[in-house]
Amino acid sequence: MKRKKEVVIKENPMRFYTLADKVVLGLTTFVLLLFFVVLLYPLLYAVISSFAKGVLPLNLIPTRITLEGYIACIEYRYIWTGFRNSVIYTLLGTGIALLVTICCAYALSVKHRLRGLMLAICMFTMYFDGGLIPNFLWINKLGLYNTVWALVLPGALSVYNMLVMRTYFENSIPAELHEAAQLDGASEIGYLIRVVVPLSGAVIAVIALYYISSLWNSYFQAMLYIQDLEKLPLSNILRSLLLTAQNAGLTTMDSSTAQKIEERQEVMKYCVIVVSSVPMLVLYPFIQKYFVKGVMIGAVKG
């Protein structure tokens, strides 16, 4: 006998909404679209300006298309040096930060006598800091000035990220697993490596993205602690290009030459912005799926 095809009738959820619900939903959608446009417009403006010659109007329609900016970026070797430095600093800093954050979060997720004191010390650092000059003197005294360690070690632990991970460990990993691992003879380090870390891939991915984004976009620390141009990250190279474009002495040149140099610097500025933004835009879609699972579970108060 032939089976009859079942017809599934999908109900429209909007028919259960009252007029007030529809108004709230419409206002929420409008506000989100407004935020989307506000956040997307600068990125579109930078991308289109990197291919346009001259200053674009607000309608984002370029009058002339050129690749001079990207050619200038390829020819300017410090951009690639800065890009290489940023990759090294970001990968090294993220690895160290994840190691420190996971160890600290696990230590504070296990109930013991010193947990309250350790948590209070960590929370204290979120609100109080020694200041810029003591930090600079401390970095200089330790011999970290003008080295990569001055950029990756001082920010190796974000207390906020650690608290999110600690809450995840407490609420999402059953305590029975710890007891079973102890019965099997596993040490605390073995339990952390073989059980806790594999079960915490979502929150680790999200925290890693936080550290990557912070290290990749950071420029103030390098401006303070890095002296050699060869060691500067890409964000500081971009900053130097922006300052050079603003302070370039074009008054002594003839008008046509000065205009060409000014246009080239303007286009090159946007090209560097695009080049520095591409890694984060490529990385984000691969980790975006972990955000709800990782952050929302880790944000539940335990």
LOLOVO-688103 format. One record per residue (C-alpha): y, z, x. Coordinates in pm, whole numbers, padded with zeros to 5 digits. Example, Ala and Ser with C-alpha at 12.3 -4.5 7.8 and 13.67 -1.06 7.14 Angstrom:
% LOLOVO-688103
[[-00450, 00780, 01230]]
[[-00106, 00714, 01367]]
END
This chain:
% LOLOVO-688103
[[00000, 00000, 00000]]
[[00343, -00084, 00118]]
[[00569, 00209, 00179]]
[[00891, 00207, -00008]]
[[01198, 00207, 00208]]
[[01392, 00524, 00177]]
[[01757, 00470, 00108]]
[[01977, 00726, 00279]]
[[02310, 00773, 00113]]
[[02568, 00916, 00348]]
[[02812, 01147, 00181]]
[[03176, 01123, 00270]]
[[03280, 01465, 00399]]
[[03642, 01393, 00309]]
[[03567, 01435, -00061]]
[[03507, 01806, -00003]]
[[03851, 01849, 00157]]
[[04139, 01987, -00040]]
[[04489, 01846, -00016]]
[[04586, 02120, 00230]]
[[04284, 02039, 00449]]
[[04379, 01671, 00457]]
[[04739, 01755, 00549]]
[[04626, 01981, 00833]]
[[04378, 01718, 00952]]
[[04647, 01449, 00945]]
[[04897, 01662, 01137]]
[[04633, 01756, 01395]]
[[04540, 01390, 01444]]
[[04906, 01295, 01482]]
[[04971, 01567, 01740]]
[[04661, 01472, 01940]]
[[04761, 01105, 01937]]
[[05110, 01204, 02050]]
[[04968, 01405, 02339]]
[[04739, 01115, 02425]]
[[05031, 00873, 02445]]
[[05241, 01117, 02649]]
[[04960, 01167, 02899]]
[[04850, 00803, 02913]]
[[05193, 00642, 02947]]
[[05268, 00761, 03307]]
[[04928, 00638, 03424]]
[[04974, 00297, 03260]]
[[05326, 00276, 03399]]
[[05202, 00348, 03752]]
[[04915, 00097, 03729]]
[[05129, -00185, 03588]]
[[05415, -00109, 03827]]
[[05176, -00140, 04121]]
[[05130, -00508, 04029]]
[[05489, -00575, 03918]]
[[05783, -00674, 04131]]
[[06092, -00471, 04065]]
[[06150, -00185, 03823]]
[[05972, -00216, 03489]]
[[06142, -00156, 03156]]
[[05991, 00089, 02911]]
[[05790, -00179, 02730]]
[[05538, -00204, 03020]]
[[05565, -00584, 03038]]
[[05602, -00698, 03401]]
[[05824, -00995, 03475]]
[[05656, -01089, 03805]]
[[05308, -01009, 03932]]
[[05256, -00936, 04300]]
[[04998, -00783, 04532]]
[[05249, -00695, 04802]]
[[05211, -00325, 04738]]
[[04835, -00324, 04788]]
[[04867, -00549, 05092]]
[[05118, -00302, 05236]]
[[04879, -00015, 05162]]
[[04601, -00195, 05349]]
[[04829, -00258, 05645]]
[[04960, 00101, 05656]]
[[04683, 00282, 05845]]
[[04801, 00634, 05765]]
[[04704, 00580, 05401]]
[[04342, 00526, 05501]]
[[04361, 00814, 05746]]
[[04494, 01035, 05469]]
[[04227, 00909, 05229]]
[[03955, 00994, 05483]]
[[04106, 01337, 05543]]
[[04127, 01407, 05169]]
[[03761, 01316, 05122]]
[[03655, 01542, 05410]]
[[03873, 01833, 05299]]
[[03763, 01800, 04937]]
[[03389, 01782, 05007]]
[[03397, 02060, 05267]]
[[03624, 02283, 05060]]
[[03421, 02230, 04742]]
[[03095, 02313, 04918]]
[[03236, 02635, 05066]]
[[03406, 02731, 04739]]
[[03088, 02679, 04534]]
[[02883, 02884, 04779]]
[[03131, 03174, 04770]]
[[03183, 03152, 04393]]
[[02810, 03143, 04308]]
[[02731, 03438, 04535]]
[[03022, 03647, 04406]]
[[02953, 03559, 04040]]
[[02586, 03649, 04072]]
[[02665, 03979, 04245]]
[[02901, 04073, 03962]]
[[02658, 03962, 03691]]
[[02393, 04211, 03805]]
[[02446, 04565, 03682]]
[[02494, 04813, 03965]]
[[02723, 05104, 04052]]
[[02985, 04908, 04248]]
[[03020, 04625, 03998]]
[[03322, 04774, 03823]]
[[03505, 04840, 04151]]
[[03429, 04494, 04287]]
[[03543, 04331, 03964]]
[[03866, 04533, 03968]]
[[03937, 04423, 04327]]
[[03882, 04059, 04234]]
[[04103, 04091, 03926]]
[[04376, 04253, 04136]]
[[04406, 03940, 04351]]
[[04478, 03729, 04041]]
[[04809, 03905, 03982]]
[[04922, 04025, 04325]]
[[04961, 03829, 04646]]
[[05096, 03903, 04992]]
[[05350, 03623, 04976]]
[[05417, 03303, 05163]]
[[05533, 03445, 05498]]
[[05249, 03702, 05538]]
[[04997, 03431, 05452]]
[[05147, 03198, 05711]]
[[05144, 03470, 05978]]
[[04785, 03555, 05886]]
[[04673, 03191, 05917]]
[[04854, 03156, 06248]]
[[04712, 03484, 06384]]
[[04356, 03378, 06302]]
[[04402, 03052, 06492]]
[[04361, 02837, 06181]]
[[04702, 02670, 06201]]
[[04684, 02290, 06220]]
[[04309, 02291, 06148]]
[[04101, 02193, 05848]]
[[04002, 02558, 05794]]
[[04358, 02645, 05697]]
[[04312, 02425, 05389]]
[[03959, 02515, 05279]]
[[03912, 02884, 05362]]
[[04213, 03061, 05198]]
[[04132, 02912, 04857]]
[[03755, 02938, 04888]]
[[03735, 03171, 04586]]
[[03910, 03120, 04254]]
[[03871, 03441, 04058]]
[[03910, 03258, 03727]]
[[03626, 03017, 03812]]
[[03416, 03307, 03935]]
[[03464, 03497, 03608]]
[[03362, 03193, 03405]]
[[03047, 03152, 03614]]
[[02971, 03525, 03603]]
[[02991, 03526, 03222]]
[[02760, 03225, 03213]]
[[02505, 03404, 03433]]
[[02518, 03712, 03210]]
[[02499, 03543, 02870]]
[[02292, 03230, 02932]]
[[02018, 03344, 03171]]
[[01772, 03594, 03016]]
[[01727, 03920, 03202]]
[[01349, 03883, 03153]]
[[01352, 03604, 03411]]
[[01486, 03848, 03670]]
[[01215, 04099, 03589]]
[[00944, 03832, 03603]]
[[01074, 03708, 03939]]
[[01070, 04062, 04078]]
[[00710, 04108, 03962]]
[[00621, 03787, 04146]]
[[00775, 03926, 04463]]
[[01093, 03715, 04467]]
[[01394, 03856, 04649]]
[[01746, 03848, 04505]]
[[01835, 03546, 04719]]
[[01512, 03370, 04620]]
[[01578, 03441, 04251]]
[[01933, 03309, 04284]]
[[01828, 02988, 04459]]
[[01510, 02910, 04265]]
[[01597, 03031, 03914]]
[[01968, 03095, 03857]]
[[02115, 02788, 04027]]
[[01876, 02533, 03867]]
[[01947, 02678, 03523]]
[[02325, 02671, 03576]]
[[02379, 02303, 03647]]
[[02632, 02260, 03365]]
[[02871, 02536, 03466]]
[[02833, 02454, 03837]]
[[02927, 02091, 03767]]
[[03238, 02197, 03575]]
[[03348, 02448, 03838]]
[[03286, 02189, 04109]]
[[03516, 01947, 03927]]
[[03785, 02216, 03910]]
[[03764, 02273, 04284]]
[[03752, 01898, 04360]]
[[04059, 01829, 04148]]
[[04252, 02118, 04302]]
[[04168, 02025, 04661]]
[[04224, 01652, 04612]]
[[04570, 01696, 04458]]
[[04682, 01981, 04684]]
[[04970, 01908, 04920]]
[[05162, 02235, 04962]]
[[04903, 02402, 05185]]
[[04888, 02100, 05415]]
[[05267, 02088, 05425]]
[[05267, 02448, 05553]]
[[04968, 02456, 05785]]
[[04916, 02099, 05913]]
[[05147, 01962, 06179]]
[[04975, 01645, 06303]]
[[05024, 01331, 06096]]
[[04665, 01226, 06169]]
[[04535, 01538, 05988]]
[[04744, 01514, 05671]]
[[04565, 01445, 05340]]
[[04652, 01152, 05116]]
[[04880, 01355, 04887]]
[[05106, 01442, 05181]]
[[05111, 01079, 05296]]
[[05223, 00985, 04944]]
[[05492, 01252, 04956]]
[[05622, 01121, 05290]]
[[05632, 00767, 05147]]
[[05832, 00886, 04847]]
[[06081, 01068, 05070]]
[[06106, 00765, 05300]]
[[06176, 00536, 05007]]
[[06449, 00767, 04882]]
[[06615, 00826, 05219]]
[[06575, 00482, 05373]]
[[06890, 00363, 05542]]
[[06944, 00024, 05383]]
[[07322, 00020, 05397]]
[[07336, -00142, 05742]]
[[07126, -00444, 05633]]
[[07234, -00748, 05441]]
[[07184, -00735, 05066]]
[[06882, -00971, 05042]]
[[06684, -00797, 05318]]
[[06767, -00454, 05181]]
[[06658, -00562, 04832]]
[[06324, -00696, 04960]]
[[06253, -00375, 05156]]
[[06348, -00161, 04859]]
[[06122, -00359, 04623]]
[[05832, -00341, 04870]]
[[05870, 00037, 04906]]
[[05892, 00079, 04529]]
[[05574, -00122, 04463]]
[[05392, 00045, 04752]]
[[05477, 00386, 04608]]
[[05299, 00308, 04282]]
[[05005, 00151, 04466]]
[[04947, 00472, 04660]]
[[04964, 00670, 04334]]
[[04694, 00446, 04185]]
[[04477, 00466, 04497]]
[[04501, 00847, 04501]]
[[04415, 00870, 04128]]
[[04112, 00641, 04126]]
[[03857, 00892, 04270]]
[[03931, 01150, 04000]]
[[03922, 00886, 03725]]
[[03584, 00763, 03849]]
[[03437, 01112, 03890]]
[[03549, 01263, 03560]]
[[03326, 01058, 03319]]
[[03012, 01171, 03503]]
[[03097, 01541, 03462]]
[[03277, 01529, 03128]]
[[02952, 01579, 02932]]
[[02905, 01921, 03096]]
[[03243, 02056, 02988]]
[[03153, 02187, 02643]]
[[02816, 02324, 02754]]
[[02944, 02471, 03078]]
[[03288, 02606, 03001]]
[[03249, 02717, 02640]]
[[02930, 02913, 02710]]
[[03084, 03059, 03023]]
[[03397, 03155, 02833]]
[[03214, 03382, 02586]]
[[03307, 03740, 02649]]
[[03008, 03941, 02771]]
END
